[in-house]
């Protein structure tokens, strides 16, 4: 009688660019095959809940279109003609091209370009070790977090906050600037638990009536980039109606009197004109948070996608200091816990080899860099060689026409290490197949929670794909730096040494425990002993360019964008790309539920759920333009135009357009994707990319 082979459970962590960093349980069917993926119930943040796209991860691991063999371009760039070659030949050709480029123009002509296709500290960040060993151009990481991190840090002085699990102990959870149902589902787990257990109210502040807003008790749908005006009006009401905690502010904040005086003119009527919200909506929100001590402000990465995002994040975070919500369990403001982990990555990144005189190039301005813009190049040599890992800039970067023009240069040698033949890989000279997270060892930390999590290898990869670390170490050997520190170490050795150096135990103990809970004690997390500035005060008056920040540009780059226009106190400052006569609409390119940036757009189940590229239009705006539901429309600005289908909705303000999901460029009628419309101008004060901040015209 045949017996079924028992299914083994593998324990790991989600590698994708999401604050939840879920602890996972994976069915291991055999040495190369997985089944279902579930969230760990034992992990108190994941709490057994994961997003649908990761639950279907077997579809991605075993996808028939995975890259399996190294490829060499044959013919013109972008023609998608390839010749299969060996790993040895692919790495040899890549190293030879890098050395040739260096000999002609110097080491800075080579640019290792990466980002967060994996959040694993070894597989993601080892590229820096090669960068520093060869003095290749540095990368200023501007594309994701800077405005929101900077704005939050300017108030608290720290990228920490109340335990995210405390949302379940709140009486009011304000989810502001994040569609958590789509982008970090565990926020909803804990918020809904508070509603069930405590009758807590859930408030959602966003630019459209998305799935998170549909679960709210109070939803505030405002115009993009106007969050600061809402925050100021809320604080105006708190002062006006004696709902402000003056004792808390006197002890814990820098200038409450100055703030109150500044806010006297920031009335709900004033904010209503800017935000499009009703006066009563603003008043009701202010009273709710003012009368509910245990109010938890969960502030998301939507703030990072606006040209005035740092201002808006700071303004929103100030509310908890006006109400004194920090004093209570289940109260305060939270954006990221990235400051609690204390992991020393210096050996992984090769920090000891870094030459501070080497230039940094802004990752968001890759289009300008590759098309020879002198300012983007820091007035240095052109980039003639690229190594790309963990990102897909031909799809995800702003100013797509410039990006594609740059990648099409015949004098640019490009190596792309990828899991699928992305649109960036299609423009490469050499394509190397990459492993997926279950096929290599790594370690992760959860910015949206408090865990360091181990991600050990669970299955063997198909024949062909190699891990990032292999590529970095093998290139280092061929480039003559393989004998430098770190290049002889395995992923597990790097993990073990980092944990020991950081005082976080060792690999063996982490393997047994699966994760480390790094959450600070209540008083530290809630700043009961003072905020993280030298005077212990929360700053209502931020020092925008004179103080530290989590991802401050190197001194050679300095402050970014129109930083001279940043306000002294919380305010609405019109640094956004305002609508005008030629561009009467504001466009936000928001995340889709079943895509994650450009990842998962290759899986059939995700594509079926998202249907096709669409733009959401208010019904009255559509009627005025003669547009019907499903019509093919044109949308454009000074950077270009795209064609996609109209979807008529009620849940946006008039004059606001929403296009969900980062579809591949080839999914659009004309082969040009939504980031054709996105600018790459720097966000004040420390950089960023304004994906949700585009003025556009709209036509049939």
Beta strands, then each sheet from edge to edge (+ up, - down):
strand 1: 8-13
strand 2: 23-30
strand 3: 33-39
strand 4: 71-73
strand 5: 82-84
strand 6: 110-114
strand 7: 138-140
strand 8: 172-176
strand 9: 201-206
strand 10: 218-221
strand 11: 295-299
strand 12: 332-334
strand 13: 360-362
strand 14: 385-389
strand 15: 413-418
strand 16: 430-433
strand 17: 442-445
strand 18: 451-455
strand 19: 515-517
strand 20: 585-588
strand 21: 614-618
strand 22: 632-637
strand 23: 640-649
strand 24: 656-658
strand 25: 694-699
sheet 1: 1+ 2- 3+
sheet 2: 5+ 4- 16+ 15+ 14+ 6+
sheet 3: 7+ 13+
sheet 4: 10+ 9+ 8+ 11+ 12+
sheet 5: 17+ 18- 19+
sheet 6: 20+ 24+ 21- 23- 22+ 25- 20+
end
